[in-house]
Amino acid sequence: MVPEPQVDLAGLQREFERTLLGGERKFTRIQVSERAGISIQRAERMWHALGFATVPDDEVAFTDDDVEALRLVAALEDDGFIEAEMESSLARKLGQTQSRLASWQSAMFVEFLAGSKLSADESIEVAGLLLPAMERLQTYVWRRHLAAAAGRAVAGSDELARGVRAVGFADIVSYTRLTRRLTEAELGELIEKFEGMAADVVALNGGRVIKSMGDEVLFVTDTAAQGAAVALALQDAVNADENLPELRIGLAYGTILIRLGDVYGEVVNLAARLTTECKPGRVLADRELAAALDGHSSYAVHRLRRVAVRGYRHLVPYAIQRA
């Protein structure tokens, strides 16, 4: 009986890695910082901000692309495009965003390989074909979003220039109970469906999803009316689908800090607090958003009894409905 040939797993892993990284690992962390023309401390700070662990001094872990990436980030600061204190923040946001995207893509790729019964060499070939296609697609989406964001910034009103927005939280009711009742696969399907539905509804009504956190979606709109439209459309979509759980939605309106794609400030906190006070299937808003909707023909605003929540002892919620 002829023995089966042994598979060189280490060699396959190196080949697969070379395909994804775009080249061989050939530099230590000291060498990569020297070639990038920056200090080892600065290189380490950027590396950590991007979300990668420290490697030993003698480990050959870096490629030519790592050198080029460090040069690019350093050049952005050296040319005055970003301030020194923003360098790590920029790297951190890029790292967090791309890490989530890479986790999803790798899981999708592994699932594809499991069902395709391709050989190891064929899998590497497929990865080499998919990578440039995914890069082009990601660049296209990024450019479209950049153009839209730049257009809003250039054409925005004084309020928008000052960061005045409506902020909303849409939260799944009884999510903890659902995690105990559903299987992992069922929970994954539910979250995927909820996030997809929310992204569609928010975009269709002129809003932008800031982030999804499994059971919760944070979104912003440029006007109070758009915020109300998004919130009520989300409730309509949930009511129309018996497989989606009920939502609580809190809205607030005012000046927010927009920084590296995220939002901060009291308005964000108010929207979050209102969400915790909201009954399933309803939309609650703060005083400022209710005032902005006063007299609007499409919406009815009803003042409710004030409540005490963390950070706000006399918070007055307003129920938002269609007129």
N, C-alpha and C positions, 0 to 999 in steps of 0.2 A: 504494500500500500504506500503510495507516494504521499509524504507529509505535505500539508498545506503550507505555503510560503508565509513567513512571519511578517506581519505588518509593522513597519517602522513608525510607531505612533509619534515619537519625538520629532522625526523628520517631517511627518505630515503636519504636526502642530506648527513647526517652524515655517513651512510653506504657506499654510493658511494664514499665519500671523503676518508673513511678509506681504501677502496679497492685500490684507486689510490695512496694514501700516504704510504701504507704499514703498517699502525698502527694508534693508537689513538693520537690525540693532547693531550699532558699531561704536557708540560713544558712552562713556561714563557720565555721571551728572556733573563732574568737574569739567570734563572735556566739552560737554554741550554748552555750558555757560561761557567757557573761554571762546568757543567758536561764535557764539551769539554776541560776544562783546559786552557782557554784563557780569556783575558780581555773582558769585555762587549763592549769596544770601537773597539777592533779588530773584534769581532763577528759581530757588526753592520756594520763595513766597508765591510766585506765579504758579508754580507746579501744584502747590497745596491748594491754592484758590481755584484751580481748574478741577480739583477733586481727586488728585492722584496721590498715592502714598509715597513716602520717602524711600528711596532705594539705597543700598550700601554704596560707599564710595567706589568700590572696585567692580561693581556690577555693570556690565555693558547692556544698557537698557534703552538707549535713545537712538533715533534715526536722523537723517538729514532734515526731515520735515519738522522734527522737534526743534532743531536749531533755527529753522526759518520762522517757526511760530514764535519763538522767544524774541527773535529780531523784530518781527512785526509788532508785537505788543509793546516792546521797548520803544520802537520808532513812533508809535502813536503818542506816547508821552513826550518823548524827546522833541517831537515836532509841534508840541503844544495842543494836539487835538484832544487829549484827555489830561486831567490833572493827576499829579503823582498819587494823591490819596484815593483816586478813582481807579487806579490800575488794578488793584486786587479785587475791587468790587466788580469791575467789568469781567475779569477772568472768572470770578466766582459765578456770576450769572450765566456766562457762556457755558461753564462746566456743568452747572445744574441743569440747564435746558438740554444740552446735548447728551448728558448722562441718561435722562429719562427717555429721550428719543432712541438712543442706542440700545437701552434695555428692551424697549418694545420691539425694535427691529431685529435684534438678535434672537429674541423669543420667537418672533414670526419666522425667521430663517430656520431655526432649529426645528420648529413644527413642520415646515415645508420639507426639510431633509428627512424627517422621520417618516413622512408619508410617501416620499418619492423613491426610496430604495436606491439612491445613487451611490456609486462607489466613492471612496475618499477623494480620489483624483478628480472625479466628476464634480464633487461638491466644491472643491477648490476652484474649478473652472467656472462653475455657476456663480460663486462669490465674486470672482473677477469680473464677470459680466454685469452683475447686479450693482456693484459698488459705484461705477461711474454714472449709471442711470439714477441711483438714489441721490448722488451728489448733485446732479443737474436738477432733479426735482426739488431738492431742498433749497438750492440757490434760487430757483424760480419762485418758490413760495415766499422766501425771505425778501426778494426784491419787490414782489407785489405788496407785501405787508409794509415794507419800507416806503414805497411810493404812496400808499394810502395814508400812512402816519404822517409823512412829510406834507401831503396835501392838506390834511386836517390842521397841521401846525401853521402852515402858511396862510390858509384861508380862515382860520379860526377867529372868533369874536374876542373881545377883551376878556370876557368871563373865561373862555376856554384857555386863553393865554395865561391866565392866573391859576389855571388848574381847577376850575369849578366844574364838577361832574356829579352825576348821580351814580351812586355805588349800590350794588345789590348782592345779597347772599341768598342762594337757593339751596336749601338743606333738606335731605331725605329724612322723613319722619321714621322714628324707631329703627335707625340703621343698626344699632348694636344688637337688637333682637334679630334682625335679618341675618347678621353675620353668624349667629348661633344656629339659625334654622336652615340656611342654605348651604349647599356644598361649595367648595372653592370654585368649581367651574360655573355653577349657577350665579355665585356672587360676582365673578368676573364678567359674565354676560350682562348682569344687571347694571354694573358700573359702566360698562362699555355703552350700553343702550342709553343710560341716563346722560352720560357725558356727550354722546353724539347728538341726542335730542336737544340738550341745552345749547351746544355749540351752534346748531342750525337755527334755533329760535332766536338766540341772542344776535347772531349775524343778520338774520332776516329783518330784525326790528332796529337795526342801526347801532347795536352795541358791540362790545368786545369782551371776550372772556379773558380775564387776567390769569386765573389758574383754576384747575380742578383738583380737588382733594378727596377723591373717592366718593364720599357721601355729600359733598358740598361743591358748589361752583360760585366763584367770585367774578362779577362782571361790572363793567362801567358803561355809561352812556354819556353823550355830550349834553343832553337836556333831561329835565325832570319828566317830561312827557314820554320820551323814549324809554326812560327807566320804568315807568308805569306800564308801557306797552310790552316791554320784555317780560316783566314779572307776571302780568296777566296772561300773556301768551304761553308762558311756561306752565302756569296752572291749567290752561286749556289743554295743552298737549298731554299733561299727566292724566287729566280727567278722561281724555279720549283713548287712553291706552291702559287696559286693565292689568297689564303686566308691570306697570311702573308704580312704585309707592307714592304716597302723598308727599307734598312739599310744604315747607314753611319758607316764606320769602320776606326778608327785611330790606327796606330801601332808605337811603339817606342822601341828602343833597348839600353840596357846599364845596369849599376849597380843600383839595387833597394834594399830597405830595406824590408826584409821579417820578419814580426813580428806577432806572434799569428794568423797565417793564413791569414793575410792581407798584402798588399804591399803599399809601400810609396816611395816618392822621385821624382826627376825631370823627370825621364823617365815616370812615371805614369802621371804626369802633362802634358807632351808633347803629350802623346797618347790621353788624354782627349781634349786638344786644337785642335789637328789635326782632331778629330771626329767632332767638331763643324764647322770646315772649309770644311769638306768633302761633296761632292755632293752625292745625293742619288744613291745607287748602286755601289759606288766606294770604293776603299781602298787607304788611304793615309798613308805614313810612314815618319819618320824623317830621317835625314842625316845618322845617325849611322846604322839604319836598312837597308837603301838603300845601304850603303857601304858594309855591310855584305853579301848582295845578289849580289853584283857586280860580273859578270861572271858566275852566277848560271844558269845552262841550263834550269831550269824550269820556271824562272821568268824574266819578262822585267820590268825595272825601268825607269821612265821618270821624270826628274826634272821639277817642275812647278814654276810659278812666286812666289816669296817670299811674305809673308803676315805678317801683324801686328795683334797679338792677345794679350789677357791679359797676361802680364808677359814676352812676347817675341815680340820684335818690328821687328825682321828680321828672322822670322821662314821660312825655306825653306822646303816645302812639296814635296814629291815624290809619284807619282802614281804607284801602284803596279798592274801588270797584269801577266797573264800566258804568257810564251814565245810563 
